[in-house]
Amino acid sequence: GESRLLEIPLEGRLVGALIGPAGAQIQALNARAGCRIAIEKPQQWGATGAMAKVVVGPAQEHILQNAESEVRQAIEWARTVEMQGQDAESTGKTLEIPMDGRLVGALIGPKGCHTQAIEMIVGCRVFVSKGEGVATVHLGPASESVLEAAKDEIARAITAAKLGSGGPGTHVGVAAQLGLSGALEAIEEWLTDPTNPMAGSGTVAAAAATAVAAVAA
């Protein structure tokens, strides 16, 4: 298949959130998407309603589909963060968990497969932002019970990342700690669900493969 570019409109005021501190968010987004993602800033900064755009690719169609899904989720997350800033009484709560910045790669996994697996298990958005030596795991928005479950799952994953960091078994070690034997069915179901825009995507297939390897081990 031929490679092409994809452009997704973005409210100018959300550019900062999407890029993140020292570019951490956009870097993580590039890693999860599996292709180049760049943000073209609005012509007039500060103008009300100024629009920017996210340029994805060039990449082949199946990669673009996965990347588009990741970008749209990230934009939704940025909107949510903004809305919560405006409305502290928002029904969906968020939770932030600090972690060692050196463990981010092990926690996220190849092309984000580990955080995707956690999202499937707990049913809420998991986003990792990285600063100087420290990182933050952002969970939600979700109900308190969902956030509690997500917090437990992240704690297990961080412990596994510590145990496995630096060794060749890091990713398998993390997957093994995620309770993925139970999630395997969910991943498989999700992969074959015709309503899922990412069904059959390489990223999720990688998550499933990692999980199978871990469980088999």
PyMOL commands that set and color helices and strands:
alter all, ss='L'
color gray80, all
select helices_A, chain A and resi 12-19+21-33+61-86+101-108+110-122+144-164+170-177+180-192+202-216
alter helices_A, ss='H'
color red, helices_A
select strands_A, chain A and resi 4-11+37-40+51-59+93-100+126-130+134-142
alter strands_A, ss='S'
color yellow, strands_A
deselect
rebuild
show_as cartoon
